[in-house]
Amino acid sequence: MVRVFLAIAAVLGGTSVAAGAFGSHALKARLSDRALEIFDLGTRYQMYHALALLAVALLLQTQIPQAQTAQPFLTAAGVAFIVGVVIFSGSLYALSLTGVKWLGAVTPLGGVALMVGWGCLAIAALNMKR
């Protein structure tokens, strides 16, 4: 899982930078200020959670021998971060680009997945041994 999480974190981080540049340059003249804010929120949360996924991967790599009880929670955190970014940021991108309002109702599901990821990370931390 370490290699998979590292690779996905890199892709999420890189595409966040690309999306941010696309939003600030190509979309600036095409979208309303509100739609640009929504798009920007998606890019920020994508980057935050790319970094969180990177941390999870590094913790998995260094903690597996010392903290077997933390491993399932670290893995769950990584999966939740990935799912959360896809749903949260993805729905915000789609909402800002299409204007389809019902997509805003999907966004909180991604937010819940992101919060689950942080909760799993907290539980993993409490289960780690020195």
C-alpha atoms as one frame of an Amber mdcrd trajectory, in Angstrom:
protein
   0.000   0.000   0.000   2.909   2.365   0.635   3.858   2.605  -3.047   0.231
   2.987  -4.115  -0.411   5.759  -1.581   2.840   7.543  -2.530   1.971   7.382
  -6.226  -1.595   8.597  -5.689  -0.371  11.388  -3.382   2.033  12.528  -6.107
  -0.703  12.462  -8.757  -3.135  14.340  -6.507  -0.501  16.940  -5.634   0.565
  17.448  -9.234  -2.969  17.670 -10.582  -3.847  20.103  -7.800  -1.090  22.431
  -8.994  -2.260  22.011 -12.598  -5.898  22.630 -11.657  -4.937  25.715  -9.665
  -3.011  27.138 -12.602  -5.842  26.261 -14.982  -8.356  27.944 -12.702  -6.378
  31.120 -12.206  -5.448  31.527 -15.876  -7.793  29.746 -18.283 -10.991  29.907
 -16.245 -10.660  33.432 -14.867 -12.384  35.041 -17.854 -14.957  32.263 -18.251
 -16.349  31.676 -14.760 -18.016  33.909 -12.224 -16.105  34.922  -9.117 -18.216
  32.489  -7.059 -17.524  29.598  -9.451 -13.798  30.386  -9.278 -13.954  30.351
  -5.459 -15.600  26.931  -5.580 -12.969  25.641  -8.011 -10.177  27.054  -5.834
 -11.611  25.361  -2.743 -11.436  22.046  -4.592  -7.782  22.583  -5.490  -6.835
  23.559  -1.935  -8.511  20.567  -0.328  -6.992  18.288  -2.955  -3.498  19.551
  -2.098  -4.053  19.376   1.657  -5.121  15.776   1.377  -2.382  14.843  -1.099
   0.028  15.894   1.651  -1.997  13.992   4.259  -1.873  10.875   2.071   1.880
  11.328   1.706   2.164  11.414   5.511   0.060   8.255   5.796   2.304   6.468
   3.289   5.428   7.510   5.167   3.924   6.424   8.483   2.980   3.070   7.003
   6.508   2.596   5.737   8.164   3.426   9.051   5.609   2.127  11.542   4.584
  -1.293  10.244   7.178  -3.291  12.222   6.613  -1.349  15.456   2.858  -0.812
  15.338   0.896  -3.580  13.717  -2.237  -2.354  15.479  -1.962   1.035  13.738
  -1.595  -0.380  10.218  -5.305  -1.013   9.493  -6.212   2.492  10.641  -3.449
   4.058   8.556  -4.633   2.114   5.527  -8.240   3.149   6.185  -7.122   6.777
   6.528  -5.354   6.637   3.170  -8.340   5.105   1.416 -10.695   7.623   3.025
  -8.472  10.527   1.933  -8.471   9.264  -1.659 -12.227   8.704  -1.745 -12.815
  12.038  -0.049 -10.696  13.988  -2.535 -12.361  12.335  -5.509 -15.853  13.095
  -4.201 -15.237  16.448  -2.461 -12.879  18.122  -4.921 -14.356  16.337  -7.920
 -17.866  17.536  -7.147 -16.614  21.088  -6.581 -14.781  21.062  -9.920 -17.870
  19.736 -11.686 -20.153  22.214  -9.916 -17.997  25.205 -10.815 -17.526  24.142
 -14.439 -21.083  23.039 -15.196 -23.228  25.076 -12.814 -25.276  21.943 -12.074
 -26.523  22.771  -8.568 -27.337  19.237  -7.363 -23.613  18.452  -7.429 -23.348
  20.624  -4.318 -25.369  17.979  -2.491 -22.666  15.379  -3.231 -19.812  17.466
  -1.820 -20.600  16.796   1.886 -20.205  13.051   1.291 -16.617  13.736   0.276
 -16.205  15.929   3.345 -17.387  13.080   5.550 -14.849  10.749   3.919 -12.092
  13.289   4.594 -13.149  13.557   8.240 -13.197   9.763   8.510  -9.630   9.775
   7.196  -8.524  12.221   9.884 -10.340  10.165  12.529  -8.609   6.982  11.376
  -5.278   8.790  11.458  -5.957   9.873  15.050  -6.846   6.307  16.061  -3.702
   5.031  14.329  -1.611   7.545  16.255  -3.110   6.378  19.547  -2.329   2.761
  18.633   1.329   3.377  17.794   3.921   2.151  20.203   7.158   3.982  20.882
